[in-house]
Amino acid sequence: MKTSEQRINNIIGQLEGIKKMVATGPKDCIGLIVQLKAIKSAMASLMEKIIADEFNYCLLDKKNNSQEKMEKIFKELINK
């Protein structure tokens, strides 16, 4: 299983590839869309991993926030 750092490095590499595709002449529109979708998927996967890794800290260790309120916030973040 990939670490968060590995996932971030993969996303950076994908973004660099998009940057090159956009900067060069004629566009490969399908290739560009495929790469953008891959980045979107990778970002969603990274977000899920970070939230899962930090869930206990972010949700359960907060004394000032109710668990119900924090669950609602996390659900809203995940669904956007």
PDB file of N, CA, C and O in Angstrom:
ATOM      1  N   MET A   1       0.844  -1.183   0.000  1.00  0.00           N
ATOM      2  CA  MET A   1       0.000   0.000   0.000  1.00  0.00           C
ATOM      3  C   MET A   1       0.888   1.245   0.000  1.00  0.00           C
ATOM      4  O   MET A   1       1.891   1.315   0.709  1.00  0.00           O
ATOM      5  N   LYS A   2       0.495   2.209  -0.803  1.00  0.00           N
ATOM      6  CA  LYS A   2       1.290   3.430  -0.943  1.00  0.00           C
ATOM      7  C   LYS A   2       1.126   4.335   0.272  1.00  0.00           C
ATOM      8  O   LYS A   2       0.060   4.408   0.882  1.00  0.00           O
ATOM      9  N   THR A   3       2.217   5.022   0.602  1.00  0.00           N
ATOM     10  CA  THR A   3       2.148   6.018   1.665  1.00  0.00           C
ATOM     11  C   THR A   3       1.566   7.309   1.093  1.00  0.00           C
ATOM     12  O   THR A   3       1.470   7.478  -0.122  1.00  0.00           O
ATOM     13  N   SER A   4       1.186   8.201   1.978  1.00  0.00           N
ATOM     14  CA  SER A   4       0.673   9.502   1.527  1.00  0.00           C
ATOM     15  C   SER A   4       1.729  10.244   0.712  1.00  0.00           C
ATOM     16  O   SER A   4       1.404  10.898  -0.279  1.00  0.00           O
ATOM     17  N   GLU A   5       2.980  10.145   1.123  1.00  0.00           N
ATOM     18  CA  GLU A   5       4.055  10.826   0.395  1.00  0.00           C
ATOM     19  C   GLU A   5       4.198  10.270  -1.020  1.00  0.00           C
ATOM     20  O   GLU A   5       4.389  11.033  -1.968  1.00  0.00           O
ATOM     21  N   GLN A   6       4.107   8.961  -1.170  1.00  0.00           N
ATOM     22  CA  GLN A   6       4.179   8.352  -2.502  1.00  0.00           C
ATOM     23  C   GLN A   6       3.012   8.812  -3.364  1.00  0.00           C
ATOM     24  O   GLN A   6       3.191   9.102  -4.547  1.00  0.00           O
ATOM     25  N   ARG A   7       1.822   8.880  -2.783  1.00  0.00           N
ATOM     26  CA  ARG A   7       0.649   9.334  -3.522  1.00  0.00           C
ATOM     27  C   ARG A   7       0.821  10.785  -3.969  1.00  0.00           C
ATOM     28  O   ARG A   7       0.484  11.133  -5.102  1.00  0.00           O
ATOM     29  N   ILE A   8       1.340  11.622  -3.087  1.00  0.00           N
ATOM     30  CA  ILE A   8       1.570  13.031  -3.431  1.00  0.00           C
ATOM     31  C   ILE A   8       2.589  13.134  -4.562  1.00  0.00           C
ATOM     32  O   ILE A   8       2.402  13.913  -5.496  1.00  0.00           O
ATOM     33  N   ASN A   9       3.661  12.356  -4.483  1.00  0.00           N
ATOM     34  CA  ASN A   9       4.676  12.379  -5.548  1.00  0.00           C
ATOM     35  C   ASN A   9       4.094  11.925  -6.884  1.00  0.00           C
ATOM     36  O   ASN A   9       4.438  12.479  -7.928  1.00  0.00           O
ATOM     37  N   ASN A  10       3.216  10.923  -6.862  1.00  0.00           N
ATOM     38  CA  ASN A  10       2.560  10.479  -8.095  1.00  0.00           C
ATOM     39  C   ASN A  10       1.697  11.590  -8.676  1.00  0.00           C
ATOM     40  O   ASN A  10       1.703  11.819  -9.885  1.00  0.00           O
ATOM     41  N   ILE A  11       0.959  12.275  -7.818  1.00  0.00           N
ATOM     42  CA  ILE A  11       0.100  13.375  -8.273  1.00  0.00           C
ATOM     43  C   ILE A  11       0.940  14.499  -8.862  1.00  0.00           C
ATOM     44  O   ILE A  11       0.585  15.065  -9.896  1.00  0.00           O
ATOM     45  N   ILE A  12       2.047  14.823  -8.214  1.00  0.00           N
ATOM     46  CA  ILE A  12       2.950  15.854  -8.733  1.00  0.00           C
ATOM     47  C   ILE A  12       3.447  15.456 -10.120  1.00  0.00           C
ATOM     48  O   ILE A  12       3.491  16.285 -11.030  1.00  0.00           O
ATOM     49  N   GLY A  13       3.821  14.192 -10.280  1.00  0.00           N
ATOM     50  CA  GLY A  13       4.281  13.710 -11.578  1.00  0.00           C
ATOM     51  C   GLY A  13       3.194  13.822 -12.637  1.00  0.00           C
ATOM     52  O   GLY A  13       3.465  14.217 -13.771  1.00  0.00           O
ATOM     53  N   GLN A  14       1.970  13.476 -12.269  1.00  0.00           N
ATOM     54  CA  GLN A  14       0.854  13.594 -13.202  1.00  0.00           C
ATOM     55  C   GLN A  14       0.603  15.054 -13.573  1.00  0.00           C
ATOM     56  O   GLN A  14       0.341  15.366 -14.735  1.00  0.00           O
ATOM     57  N   LEU A  15       0.683  15.937 -12.594  1.00  0.00           N
ATOM     58  CA  LEU A  15       0.489  17.366 -12.867  1.00  0.00           C
ATOM     59  C   LEU A  15       1.584  17.910 -13.780  1.00  0.00           C
ATOM     60  O   LEU A  15       1.313  18.730 -14.657  1.00  0.00           O
ATOM     61  N   GLU A  16       2.821  17.455 -13.576  1.00  0.00           N
ATOM     62  CA  GLU A  16       3.918  17.874 -14.457  1.00  0.00           C
ATOM     63  C   GLU A  16       3.660  17.401 -15.879  1.00  0.00           C
ATOM     64  O   GLU A  16       3.938  18.121 -16.838  1.00  0.00           O
ATOM     65  N   GLY A  17       3.129  16.193 -16.016  1.00  0.00           N
ATOM     66  CA  GLY A  17       2.783  15.681 -17.333  1.00  0.00           C
ATOM     67  C   GLY A  17       1.707  16.521 -18.004  1.00  0.00           C
ATOM     68  O   GLY A  17       1.792  16.798 -19.201  1.00  0.00           O
ATOM     69  N   ILE A  18       0.694  16.930 -17.242  1.00  0.00           N
ATOM     70  CA  ILE A  18      -0.367  17.804 -17.763  1.00  0.00           C
ATOM     71  C   ILE A  18       0.229  19.139 -18.188  1.00  0.00           C
ATOM     72  O   ILE A  18      -0.118  19.679 -19.239  1.00  0.00           O
ATOM     73  N   LYS A  19       1.119  19.661 -17.370  1.00  0.00           N
ATOM     74  CA  LYS A  19       1.752  20.943 -17.676  1.00  0.00           C
ATOM     75  C   LYS A  19       2.478  20.875 -19.016  1.00  0.00           C
ATOM     76  O   LYS A  19       2.378  21.797 -19.825  1.00  0.00           O
ATOM     77  N   LYS A  20       3.203  19.791 -19.249  1.00  0.00           N
ATOM     78  CA  LYS A  20       3.918  19.617 -20.519  1.00  0.00           C
ATOM     79  C   LYS A  20       2.942  19.468 -21.676  1.00  0.00           C
ATOM     80  O   LYS A  20       3.159  20.022 -22.753  1.00  0.00           O
ATOM     81  N   MET A  21       1.862  18.716 -21.453  1.00  0.00           N
ATOM     82  CA  MET A  21       0.874  18.514 -22.516  1.00  0.00           C
ATOM     83  C   MET A  21       0.240  19.839 -22.925  1.00  0.00           C
ATOM     84  O   MET A  21       0.022  20.085 -24.112  1.00  0.00           O
ATOM     85  N   VAL A  22      -0.053  20.686 -21.956  1.00  0.00           N
ATOM     86  CA  VAL A  22      -0.697  21.970 -22.229  1.00  0.00           C
ATOM     87  C   VAL A  22       0.289  22.932 -22.894  1.00  0.00           C
ATOM     88  O   VAL A  22      -0.099  23.729 -23.749  1.00  0.00           O
ATOM     89  N   ALA A  23       1.550  22.858 -22.505  1.00  0.00           N
ATOM     90  CA  ALA A  23       2.554  23.792 -23.022  1.00  0.00           C
ATOM     91  C   ALA A  23       2.968  23.491 -24.460  1.00  0.00           C
ATOM     92  O   ALA A  23       3.386  24.389 -25.191  1.00  0.00           O
ATOM     93  N   THR A  24       2.851  22.241 -24.857  1.00  0.00           N
ATOM     94  CA  THR A  24       3.278  21.875 -26.203  1.00  0.00           C
ATOM     95  C   THR A  24       2.178  22.132 -27.211  1.00  0.00           C
ATOM     96  O   THR A  24       1.021  22.355 -26.857  1.00  0.00           O
ATOM     97  N   GLY A  25       2.565  22.095 -28.476  1.00  0.00           N
ATOM     98  CA  GLY A  25       1.673  22.377 -29.601  1.00  0.00           C
ATOM     99  C   GLY A  25       0.307  21.726 -29.563  1.00  0.00           C
ATOM    100  O   GLY A  25      -0.418  21.853 -28.576  1.00  0.00           O
ATOM    101  N   PRO A  26      -0.049  21.029 -30.632  1.00  0.00           N
ATOM    102  CA  PRO A  26      -1.396  20.457 -30.755  1.00  0.00           C
ATOM    103  C   PRO A  26      -1.725  19.561 -29.566  1.00  0.00           C
ATOM    104  O   PRO A  26      -0.906  18.770 -29.096  1.00  0.00           O
ATOM    105  N   LYS A  27      -2.922  19.719 -29.119  1.00  0.00           N
ATOM    106  CA  LYS A  27      -3.349  19.023 -27.904  1.00  0.00           C
ATOM    107  C   LYS A  27      -3.878  17.622 -28.216  1.00  0.00           C
ATOM    108  O   LYS A  27      -4.579  17.405 -29.203  1.00  0.00           O
ATOM    109  N   ASP A  28      -3.523  16.693 -27.352  1.00  0.00           N
ATOM    110  CA  ASP A  28      -4.124  15.369 -27.362  1.00  0.00           C
ATOM    111  C   ASP A  28      -5.265  15.443 -26.350  1.00  0.00           C
ATOM    112  O   ASP A  28      -5.090  15.106 -25.179  1.00  0.00           O
ATOM    113  N   CYS A  29      -6.420  15.884 -26.808  1.00  0.00           N
ATOM    114  CA  CYS A  29      -7.539  16.162 -25.904  1.00  0.00           C
ATOM    115  C   CYS A  29      -7.954  14.946 -25.098  1.00  0.00           C
ATOM    116  O   CYS A  29      -8.234  15.061 -23.905  1.00  0.00           O
ATOM    117  N   ILE A  30      -7.997  13.787 -25.730  1.00  0.00           N
ATOM    118  CA  ILE A  30      -8.403  12.582 -25.006  1.00  0.00           C
ATOM    119  C   ILE A  30      -7.356  12.229 -23.958  1.00  0.00           C
ATOM    120  O   ILE A  30      -7.702  11.900 -22.823  1.00  0.00           O
ATOM    121  N   GLY A  31      -6.086  12.292 -24.325  1.00  0.00           N
ATOM    122  CA  GLY A  31      -5.016  12.014 -23.369  1.00  0.00           C
ATOM    123  C   GLY A  31      -5.034  12.985 -22.201  1.00  0.00           C
ATOM    124  O   GLY A  31      -4.800  12.603 -21.055  1.00  0.00           O
ATOM    125  N   LEU A  32      -5.315  14.240 -22.507  1.00  0.00           N
ATOM    126  CA  LEU A  32      -5.393  15.265 -21.468  1.00  0.00           C
ATOM    127  C   LEU A  32      -6.527  14.970 -20.490  1.00  0.00           C
ATOM    128  O   LEU A  32      -6.356  15.061 -19.275  1.00  0.00           O
ATOM    129  N   ILE A  33      -7.677  14.618 -21.037  1.00  0.00           N
ATOM    130  CA  ILE A  33      -8.836  14.303 -20.184  1.00  0.00           C
ATOM    131  C   ILE A  33      -8.560  13.066 -19.334  1.00  0.00           C
ATOM    132  O   ILE A  33      -8.914  13.028 -18.155  1.00  0.00           O
ATOM    133  N   VAL A  34      -7.934  12.061 -19.925  1.00  0.00           N
ATOM    134  CA  VAL A  34      -7.609  10.843 -19.180  1.00  0.00           C
ATOM    135  C   VAL A  34      -6.680  11.176 -18.013  1.00  0.00           C
ATOM    136  O   VAL A  34      -6.877  10.686 -16.902  1.00  0.00           O
ATOM    137  N   GLN A  35      -5.672  12.007 -18.266  1.00  0.00           N
ATOM    138  CA  GLN A  35      -4.750  12.383 -17.198  1.00  0.00           C
ATOM    139  C   GLN A  35      -5.432  13.212 -16.106  1.00  0.00           C
ATOM    140  O   GLN A  35      -5.163  13.026 -14.919  1.00  0.00           O
ATOM    141  N   LEU A  36      -6.309  14.118 -16.512  1.00  0.00           N
ATOM    142  CA  LEU A  36      -7.037  14.923 -15.527  1.00  0.00           C
ATOM    143  C   LEU A  36      -7.930  14.050 -14.657  1.00  0.00           C
ATOM    144  O   LEU A  36      -8.024  14.267 -13.449  1.00  0.00           O
ATOM    145  N   LYS A  37      -8.584  13.067 -15.260  1.00  0.00           N
ATOM    146  CA  LYS A  37      -9.419  12.147 -14.482  1.00  0.00           C
ATOM    147  C   LYS A  37      -8.567  11.309 -13.536  1.00  0.00           C
ATOM    148  O   LYS A  37      -8.978  11.022 -12.412  1.00  0.00           O
ATOM    149  N   ALA A  38      -7.379  10.918 -13.995  1.00  0.00           N
ATOM    150  CA  ALA A  38      -6.477  10.144 -13.139  1.00  0.00           C
ATOM    151  C   ALA A  38      -6.034  10.975 -11.940  1.00  0.00           C
ATOM    152  O   ALA A  38      -5.942  10.466 -10.823  1.00  0.00           O
ATOM    153  N   ILE A  39      -5.761  12.252 -12.176  1.00  0.00           N
ATOM    154  CA  ILE A  39      -5.368  13.148 -11.073  1.00  0.00           C
ATOM    155  C   ILE A  39      -6.519  13.315 -10.101  1.00  0.00           C
ATOM    156  O   ILE A  39      -6.317  13.279  -8.887  1.00  0.00           O
ATOM    157  N   LYS A  40      -7.710  13.497 -10.615  1.00  0.00           N
ATOM    158  CA  LYS A  40      -8.890  13.643  -9.755  1.00  0.00           C
ATOM    159  C   LYS A  40      -9.065  12.407  -8.872  1.00  0.00           C
ATOM    160  O   LYS A  40      -9.325  12.522  -7.675  1.00  0.00           O
ATOM    161  N   SER A  41      -8.923  11.243  -9.466  1.00  0.00           N
ATOM    162  CA  SER A  41      -9.046   9.989  -8.724  1.00  0.00           C
ATOM    163  C   SER A  41      -7.938   9.851  -7.679  1.00  0.00           C
ATOM    164  O   SER A  41      -8.186   9.430  -6.550  1.00  0.00           O
ATOM    165  N   ALA A  42      -6.719  10.210  -8.068  1.00  0.00           N
ATOM    166  CA  ALA A  42      -5.585  10.128  -7.146  1.00  0.00           C
ATOM    167  C   ALA A  42      -5.765  11.084  -5.971  1.00  0.00           C
ATOM    168  O   ALA A  42      -5.426  10.746  -4.837  1.00  0.00           O
ATOM    169  N   MET A  43      -6.298  12.276  -6.239  1.00  0.00           N
ATOM    170  CA  MET A  43      -6.549  13.243  -5.159  1.00  0.00           C
ATOM    171  C   MET A  43      -7.611  12.716  -4.190  1.00  0.00           C
ATOM    172  O   MET A  43      -7.480  12.859  -2.974  1.00  0.00           O
ATOM    173  N   ALA A  44      -8.659  12.110  -4.741  1.00  0.00           N
ATOM    174  CA  ALA A  44      -9.716  11.545  -3.894  1.00  0.00           C
ATOM    175  C   ALA A  44      -9.148  10.427  -3.022  1.00  0.00           C
ATOM    176  O   ALA A  44      -9.475  10.319  -1.840  1.00  0.00           O
ATOM    177  N   SER A  45      -8.305   9.608  -3.614  1.00  0.00           N
ATOM    178  CA  SER A  45      -7.682   8.514  -2.877  1.00  0.00           C
ATOM    179  C   SER A  45      -6.766   9.046  -1.775  1.00  0.00           C
ATOM    180  O   SER A  45      -6.752   8.522  -0.661  1.00  0.00           O
ATOM    181  N   LEU A  46      -6.013  10.076  -2.090  1.00  0.00           N
ATOM    182  CA  LEU A  46      -5.130  10.701  -1.095  1.00  0.00           C
ATOM    183  C   LEU A  46      -5.947  11.291   0.047  1.00  0.00           C
ATOM    184  O   LEU A  46      -5.600  11.120   1.215  1.00  0.00           O
ATOM    185  N   MET A  47      -7.020  11.976  -0.284  1.00  0.00           N
ATOM    186  CA  MET A  47      -7.861  12.576   0.747  1.00  0.00           C
ATOM    187  C   MET A  47      -8.435  11.502   1.667  1.00  0.00           C
ATOM    188  O   MET A  47      -8.441  11.670   2.887  1.00  0.00           O
ATOM    189  N   GLU A  48      -8.913  10.408   1.097  1.00  0.00           N
ATOM    190  CA  GLU A  48      -9.458   9.317   1.900  1.00  0.00           C
ATOM    191  C   GLU A  48      -8.396   8.740   2.826  1.00  0.00           C
ATOM    192  O   GLU A  48      -8.671   8.456   3.992  1.00  0.00           O
ATOM    193  N   LYS A  49      -7.182   8.565   2.307  1.00  0.00           N
ATOM    194  CA  LYS A  49      -6.107   8.003   3.125  1.00  0.00           C
ATOM    195  C   LYS A  49      -5.744   8.938   4.272  1.00  0.00           C
ATOM    196  O   LYS A  49      -5.598   8.500   5.413  1.00  0.00           O
ATOM    197  N   ILE A  50      -5.600  10.207   3.975  1.00  0.00           N
ATOM    198  CA  ILE A  50      -5.232  11.161   5.019  1.00  0.00           C
ATOM    199  C   ILE A  50      -6.323  11.248   6.073  1.00  0.00           C
ATOM    200  O   ILE A  50      -6.033  11.269   7.269  1.00  0.00           O
ATOM    201  N   ILE A  51      -7.570  11.299   5.637  1.00  0.00           N
ATOM    202  CA  ILE A  51      -8.672  11.358   6.607  1.00  0.00           C
ATOM    203  C   ILE A  51      -8.690  10.093   7.459  1.00  0.00           C
ATOM    204  O   ILE A  51      -8.864  10.168   8.675  1.00  0.00           O
ATOM    205  N   ALA A  52      -8.511   8.927   6.828  1.00  0.00           N
ATOM    206  CA  ALA A  52      -8.495   7.678   7.585  1.00  0.00           C
ATOM    207  C   ALA A  52      -7.342   7.653   8.582  1.00  0.00           C
ATOM    208  O   ALA A  52      -7.512   7.226   9.724  1.00  0.00           O
ATOM    209  N   ASP A  53      -6.162   8.115   8.144  1.00  0.00           N
ATOM    210  CA  ASP A  53      -4.989   8.119   9.022  1.00  0.00           C
ATOM    211  C   ASP A  53      -5.143   9.093  10.182  1.00  0.00           C
ATOM    212  O   ASP A  53      -4.667   8.834  11.287  1.00  0.00           O
ATOM    213  N   GLU A  54      -5.805  10.205   9.928  1.00  0.00           N
ATOM    214  CA  GLU A  54      -5.917  11.260  10.936  1.00  0.00           C
ATOM    215  C   GLU A  54      -7.269  11.265  11.647  1.00  0.00           C
ATOM    216  O   GLU A  54      -7.529  12.134  12.479  1.00  0.00           O
ATOM    217  N   PHE A  55      -8.128  10.300  11.324  1.00  0.00           N
ATOM    218  CA  PHE A  55      -9.489  10.286  11.843  1.00  0.00           C
ATOM    219  C   PHE A  55      -9.526  10.384  13.365  1.00  0.00           C
ATOM    220  O   PHE A  55     -10.231  11.223  13.925  1.00  0.00           O
ATOM    221  N   ASN A  56      -8.761   9.523  14.023  1.00  0.00           N
ATOM    222  CA  ASN A  56      -8.788   9.525  15.488  1.00  0.00           C
ATOM    223  C   ASN A  56      -8.360  10.863  16.064  1.00  0.00           C
ATOM    224  O   ASN A  56      -8.967  11.366  17.009  1.00  0.00           O
ATOM    225  N   TYR A  57      -7.308  11.437  15.488  1.00  0.00           N
ATOM    226  CA  TYR A  57      -6.830  12.727  15.990  1.00  0.00           C
ATOM    227  C   TYR A  57      -7.840  13.834  15.708  1.00  0.00           C
ATOM    228  O   TYR A  57      -8.194  14.611  16.594  1.00  0.00           O
ATOM    229  N   CYS A  58      -8.293  13.893  14.469  1.00  0.00           N
ATOM    230  CA  CYS A  58      -9.164  14.992  14.055  1.00  0.00           C
ATOM    231  C   CYS A  58     -10.555  14.901  14.659  1.00  0.00           C
ATOM    232  O   CYS A  58     -11.174  15.924  14.952  1.00  0.00           O
ATOM    233  N   LEU A  59     -11.042  13.708  14.842  1.00  0.00           N
ATOM    234  CA  LEU A  59     -12.418  13.558  15.272  1.00  0.00           C
ATOM    235  C   LEU A  59     -12.543  13.229  16.752  1.00  0.00           C
ATOM    236  O   LEU A  59     -13.282  13.895  17.476  1.00  0.00           O
ATOM    237  N   LEU A  60     -11.846  12.234  17.194  1.00  0.00           N
ATOM    238  CA  LEU A  60     -12.077  11.715  18.533  1.00  0.00           C
ATOM    239  C   LEU A  60     -11.312  12.448  19.623  1.00  0.00           C
ATOM    240  O   LEU A  60     -11.737  12.427  20.778  1.00  0.00           O
ATOM    241  N   ASP A  61     -10.198  13.097  19.297  1.00  0.00           N
ATOM    242  CA  ASP A  61      -9.397  13.764  20.314  1.00  0.00           C
ATOM    243  C   ASP A  61      -9.782  15.228  20.524  1.00  0.00           C
ATOM    244  O   ASP A  61      -9.231  15.887  21.405  1.00  0.00           O
ATOM    245  N   LYS A  62     -10.701  15.735  19.742  1.00  0.00           N
ATOM    246  CA  LYS A  62     -11.116  17.123  19.902  1.00  0.00           C
ATOM    247  C   LYS A  62     -12.116  17.221  21.055  1.00  0.00           C
ATOM    248  O   LYS A  62     -13.227  16.695  20.979  1.00  0.00           O
ATOM    249  N   LYS A  63     -11.708  17.887  22.097  1.00  0.00           N
ATOM    250  CA  LYS A  63     -12.560  18.002  23.287  1.00  0.00           C
ATOM    251  C   LYS A  63     -13.669  19.036  23.100  1.00  0.00           C
ATOM    252  O   LYS A  63     -14.736  18.928  23.704  1.00  0.00           O
ATOM    253  N   ASN A  64     -13.405  20.051  22.250  1.00  0.00           N
ATOM    254  CA  ASN A  64     -14.357  21.139  22.105  1.00  0.00           C
ATOM    255  C   ASN A  64     -15.456  20.872  21.089  1.00  0.00           C
ATOM    256  O   ASN A  64     -16.426  21.628  21.024  1.00  0.00           O
ATOM    257  N   ASN A  65     -15.330  19.831  20.305  1.00  0.00           N
ATOM    258  CA  ASN A  65     -16.321  19.541  19.279  1.00  0.00           C
ATOM    259  C   ASN A  65     -17.016  18.225  19.570  1.00  0.00           C
ATOM    260  O   ASN A  65     -16.379  17.254  19.978  1.00  0.00           O
ATOM    261  N   SER A  66     -18.301  18.197  19.364  1.00  0.00           N
ATOM    262  CA  SER A  66     -19.024  16.949  19.559  1.00  0.00           C
ATOM    263  C   SER A  66     -18.681  15.999  18.424  1.00  0.00           C
ATOM    264  O   SER A  66     -18.376  16.432  17.313  1.00  0.00           O
ATOM    265  N   GLN A  67     -18.731  14.719  18.703  1.00  0.00           N
ATOM    266  CA  GLN A  67     -18.420  13.711  17.688  1.00  0.00           C
ATOM    267  C   GLN A  67     -19.405  13.823  16.526  1.00  0.00           C
ATOM    268  O   GLN A  67     -19.011  13.680  15.368  1.00  0.00           O
ATOM    269  N   GLU A  68     -20.654  14.071  16.813  1.00  0.00           N
ATOM    270  CA  GLU A  68     -21.678  14.179  15.771  1.00  0.00           C
ATOM    271  C   GLU A  68     -21.375  15.344  14.820  1.00  0.00           C
ATOM    272  O   GLU A  68     -21.503  15.211  13.603  1.00  0.00           O
ATOM    273  N   LYS A  69     -20.976  16.478  15.388  1.00  0.00           N
ATOM    274  CA  LYS A  69     -20.662  17.649  14.581  1.00  0.00           C
ATOM    275  C   LYS A  69     -19.452  17.369  13.684  1.00  0.00           C
ATOM    276  O   LYS A  69     -19.463  17.723  12.506  1.00  0.00           O
ATOM    277  N   MET A  70     -18.419  16.741  14.229  1.00  0.00           N
ATOM    278  CA  MET A  70     -17.219  16.443  13.456  1.00  0.00           C
ATOM    279  C   MET A  70     -17.510  15.419  12.364  1.00  0.00           C
ATOM    280  O   MET A  70     -16.980  15.539  11.259  1.00  0.00           O
ATOM    281  N   GLU A  71     -18.333  14.419  12.644  1.00  0.00           N
ATOM    282  CA  GLU A  71     -18.702  13.442  11.618  1.00  0.00           C
ATOM    283  C   GLU A  71     -19.395  14.140  10.451  1.00  0.00           C
ATOM    284  O   GLU A  71     -19.134  13.820   9.292  1.00  0.00           O
ATOM    285  N   LYS A  72     -20.271  15.087  10.752  1.00  0.00           N
ATOM    286  CA  LYS A  72     -20.974  15.829   9.708  1.00  0.00           C
ATOM    287  C   LYS A  72     -19.983  16.618   8.846  1.00  0.00           C
ATOM    288  O   LYS A  72     -20.106  16.648   7.622  1.00  0.00           O
ATOM    289  N   ILE A  73     -19.018  17.245   9.483  1.00  0.00           N
ATOM    290  CA  ILE A  73     -18.011  18.017   8.762  1.00  0.00           C
ATOM    291  C   ILE A  73     -17.204  17.108   7.841  1.00  0.00           C
ATOM    292  O   ILE A  73     -16.994  17.441   6.675  1.00  0.00           O
ATOM    293  N   PHE A  74     -16.749  15.965   8.352  1.00  0.00           N
ATOM    294  CA  PHE A  74     -15.976  15.039   7.539  1.00  0.00           C
ATOM    295  C   PHE A  74     -16.789  14.521   6.358  1.00  0.00           C
ATOM    296  O   PHE A  74     -16.269  14.431   5.246  1.00  0.00           O
ATOM    297  N   LYS A  75     -18.035  14.186   6.580  1.00  0.00           N
ATOM    298  CA  LYS A  75     -18.885  13.693   5.494  1.00  0.00           C
ATOM    299  C   LYS A  75     -19.047  14.749   4.414  1.00  0.00           C
ATOM    300  O   LYS A  75     -19.014  14.431   3.226  1.00  0.00           O
ATOM    301  N   GLU A  76     -19.221  16.005   4.816  1.00  0.00           N
ATOM    302  CA  GLU A  76     -19.347  17.094   3.848  1.00  0.00           C
ATOM    303  C   GLU A  76     -18.060  17.261   3.057  1.00  0.00           C
ATOM    304  O   GLU A  76     -18.102  17.476   1.845  1.00  0.00           O
ATOM    305  N   LEU A  77     -16.925  17.165   3.724  1.00  0.00           N
ATOM    306  CA  LEU A  77     -15.638  17.305   3.040  1.00  0.00           C
ATOM    307  C   LEU A  77     -15.422  16.184   2.030  1.00  0.00           C
ATOM    308  O   LEU A  77     -14.961  16.427   0.915  1.00  0.00           O
ATOM    309  N   ILE A  78     -15.748  14.986   2.415  1.00  0.00           N
ATOM    310  CA  ILE A  78     -15.525  13.825   1.563  1.00  0.00           C
ATOM    311  C   ILE A  78     -16.413  13.874   0.336  1.00  0.00           C
ATOM    312  O   ILE A  78     -15.985  13.486  -0.752  1.00  0.00           O
ATOM    313  N   ASN A  79     -17.635  14.343   0.490  1.00  0.00           N
ATOM    314  CA  ASN A  79     -18.592  14.345  -0.617  1.00  0.00           C
ATOM    315  C   ASN A  79     -18.437  15.496  -1.590  1.00  0.00           C
ATOM    316  O   ASN A  79     -19.134  15.529  -2.604  1.00  0.00           O
ATOM    317  N   LYS A  80     -17.555  16.435  -1.321  1.00  0.00           N
ATOM    318  CA  LYS A  80     -17.367  17.577  -2.237  1.00  0.00           C
ATOM    319  C   LYS A  80     -16.404  17.235  -3.327  1.00  0.00           C
ATOM    320  O   LYS A  80     -16.124  18.070  -4.188  1.00  0.00           O
TER     321      LYS A  80
END
